[in-house]
């Protein structure tokens, strides 16, 4: 399991993150895998209380070809962070959970996702 801090996203912006999903340094074959990317205030929060959750089966995460390279792309949309506090920066806990084609679950990536306040508030 790899701990990391992702590049900060500005509250209310779109961000794209490339994921390299490995186990002991070896890329995981993502063929038939289900992938979750979940962000929360506290790790102990229920998934239903997550700030947002992206899934590979609903289009929030796209697995790159060939699947044997273990790479995927997750896109965070403006709506995912716009409701966070506009008064101060926030560090969200996130993880990437995988259930492979054999039903084996793992969490190869976890850490912080910094969300910084936007300076420009007018987008019209």
MOPE-V136694 format. One record per pair of residues at least 24 apart in sequence whose ideal C-beta (glycine too) atoms are under 7 Angstrom apart, sorted by the first residue. I is the first residue (numbers start at 0). J is the second residue. D is the distance in whole Angstrom. If there is no record, write none. Layout:
i:I j:J d:D
i:I j:J d:D
This chain:
i:0 j:106 d:6
i:0 j:107 d:6
i:0 j:109 d:6
i:1 j:107 d:6
i:1 j:108 d:5
i:2 j:109 d:6
i:2 j:110 d:5
i:3 j:108 d:6
i:3 j:110 d:4
i:4 j:110 d:5
i:4 j:111 d:5
i:4 j:113 d:7
i:5 j:110 d:7
i:5 j:112 d:5
i:7 j:113 d:4
i:7 j:114 d:7
i:7 j:115 d:5
i:8 j:75 d:6
i:8 j:80 d:6
i:8 j:112 d:7
i:8 j:114 d:6
i:9 j:115 d:6
i:9 j:117 d:5
i:10 j:80 d:5
i:10 j:81 d:6
i:10 j:83 d:5
i:10 j:85 d:7
i:10 j:114 d:5
i:10 j:115 d:7
i:10 j:116 d:6
i:10 j:117 d:5
i:11 j:77 d:5
i:11 j:80 d:6
i:11 j:81 d:4
i:11 j:117 d:6
i:12 j:77 d:6
i:13 j:74 d:7
i:13 j:75 d:7
i:13 j:76 d:6
i:13 j:77 d:6
i:14 j:75 d:5
i:15 j:72 d:6
i:15 j:74 d:5
i:16 j:73 d:5
i:17 j:70 d:7
i:17 j:72 d:6
i:18 j:70 d:7
i:18 j:71 d:5
i:18 j:72 d:7
i:18 j:73 d:6
i:18 j:95 d:6
i:18 j:108 d:7
i:19 j:69 d:6
i:19 j:70 d:6
i:20 j:69 d:4
i:20 j:71 d:6
i:20 j:95 d:7
i:20 j:97 d:6
i:20 j:107 d:5
i:20 j:108 d:7
i:21 j:69 d:6
i:21 j:107 d:6
i:22 j:105 d:7
i:22 j:107 d:6
i:26 j:67 d:7
i:26 j:68 d:5
i:26 j:69 d:3
i:27 j:69 d:4
i:27 j:97 d:7
i:27 j:99 d:7
i:27 j:107 d:7
i:28 j:66 d:6
i:28 j:67 d:5
i:28 j:69 d:7
i:29 j:62 d:5
i:29 j:66 d:4
i:29 j:69 d:6
i:29 j:71 d:6
i:30 j:66 d:4
i:30 j:100 d:6
i:31 j:100 d:3
i:32 j:97 d:5
i:32 j:98 d:6
i:32 j:99 d:5
i:32 j:100 d:6
i:33 j:98 d:5
i:34 j:60 d:5
i:34 j:71 d:6
i:34 j:95 d:7
i:34 j:97 d:6
i:35 j:96 d:4
i:36 j:60 d:6
i:36 j:73 d:5
i:36 j:93 d:7
i:36 j:95 d:5
i:37 j:93 d:6
i:37 j:94 d:6
i:38 j:91 d:4
i:38 j:93 d:4
i:38 j:112 d:5
i:39 j:91 d:6
i:39 j:92 d:5
i:40 j:91 d:7
i:41 j:92 d:7
i:42 j:92 d:5
i:50 j:83 d:7
i:50 j:91 d:6
i:51 j:79 d:4
i:80 j:114 d:5
i:83 j:114 d:6
i:85 j:116 d:6
i:87 j:116 d:7
i:88 j:113 d:7
i:88 j:114 d:7
i:88 j:115 d:5
i:88 j:116 d:6
i:89 j:114 d:5
